[in-house]
Structure formats: C-alpha cells, structure tokens
C-alpha cells in the first residue's frame, strides 16, 4: 500500500520526516535521493521486491480506476 501511495504522489523520500528511514538522510548514511522503493529494494531480495512491486501496481491501478473495494482487499487490519 505504501509503495502504491508513493507512485500516486506521496512524498516517500528520506527528506520527508514522516518516513521511518528519514534519519539516514539526516545523518548522511544513505545516498542522496533515497526513497521508499530504494530502501525496500535494499532490505528485500530481488524476487520478494518484484512481488511487492507487482502488488503495488495492482493497488495503484485500482485506485486510479476508483475501484476502492479492490484497494481495500489489500488491507489487513490487526484487531489486537
């Protein structure tokens, strides 16, 4: 969902203080231009990231089409 939100316009760069990896930009530990996609690619294997990216594209396509039921199908809410 987060990756789809980035493609839909959310600021997912390390410069955004709301991103969990913001500290890496502030401290200089990550390269300039680091964003959520880069961070996920570095923390996942290539195959796992490809699967995540494909799902993100499906969410993005559904959101652009206004198919909110399809978007909601990708959400899991933990009641605990």
C-alpha positions as CSV (number, residue, x, y, z in Angstrom):
1,X,0.0,0.0,0.0
2,X,2.8,2.4,0.9
3,X,4.7,1.8,-2.3
4,X,1.5,2.4,-4.3
5,X,0.9,5.7,-2.4
6,X,4.4,6.8,-3.4
7,X,3.6,6.3,-7.1
8,X,0.3,8.1,-6.5
9,X,2.1,11.2,-5.3
10,X,3.0,10.8,-1.6
11,X,6.5,12.1,-0.7
12,X,8.3,8.9,0.0
13,X,11.8,10.4,0.1
14,X,14.2,10.3,3.0
15,X,13.8,14.1,3.2
16,X,10.2,13.6,4.4
17,X,10.4,13.5,8.3
18,X,7.4,11.1,8.3
19,X,9.3,8.4,6.6
20,X,10.8,5.8,9.0
21,X,14.2,6.0,7.3
22,X,14.4,9.8,7.5
23,X,17.3,9.6,10.0
24,X,19.6,8.0,7.3
25,X,19.3,11.2,5.2
26,X,19.8,13.5,8.1
27,X,22.9,11.6,9.2
28,X,24.3,11.1,5.7
29,X,24.1,7.3,6.0
30,X,22.1,6.8,2.8
31,X,22.7,8.1,-0.7
32,X,21.1,11.3,-1.9
33,X,17.6,10.7,-3.4
34,X,16.9,7.7,-1.2
35,X,13.2,6.8,-1.2
36,X,11.0,4.0,0.0
37,X,11.4,2.0,-3.2
38,X,15.2,2.1,-2.8
39,X,15.0,1.2,0.9
40,X,12.7,-1.7,0.2
41,X,15.0,-3.0,-2.6
42,X,18.0,-2.9,-0.2
43,X,16.2,-4.8,2.6
44,X,14.4,-7.4,0.5
45,X,15.6,-9.9,-2.1
46,X,15.1,-9.1,-5.7
47,X,12.3,-11.7,-6.1
48,X,10.4,-10.5,-3.0
49,X,10.6,-6.9,-4.1
50,X,9.4,-7.8,-7.6
51,X,6.3,-9.5,-6.0
52,X,5.7,-6.4,-3.7
53,X,6.1,-4.1,-6.7
54,X,3.6,-6.1,-8.8
55,X,1.0,-5.9,-5.9
56,X,1.7,-2.2,-5.5
57,X,1.0,-1.7,-9.2
58,X,-2.4,-3.5,-8.8
59,X,-3.3,-1.3,-5.9
60,X,-2.3,1.8,-7.9
61,X,-4.3,0.7,-11.0
62,X,-7.4,0.0,-8.8
63,X,-7.1,3.4,-7.0
64,X,-6.7,5.3,-10.3
65,X,-9.8,3.4,-11.6
66,X,-11.8,4.3,-8.4
67,X,-12.2,0.7,-7.5
68,X,-11.9,1.1,-3.7
69,X,-13.2,-2.4,-3.0
70,X,-10.2,-3.8,-4.8
71,X,-7.9,-1.4,-2.9
72,X,-9.4,-2.5,0.4
73,X,-8.9,-6.1,-0.5
74,X,-5.1,-5.4,0.0
75,X,-5.6,-4.0,3.5
76,X,-5.3,-6.2,6.6
77,X,-6.4,-4.7,9.9
78,X,-5.0,-6.2,13.1
79,X,-7.6,-6.0,15.8
80,X,-5.1,-6.6,18.6
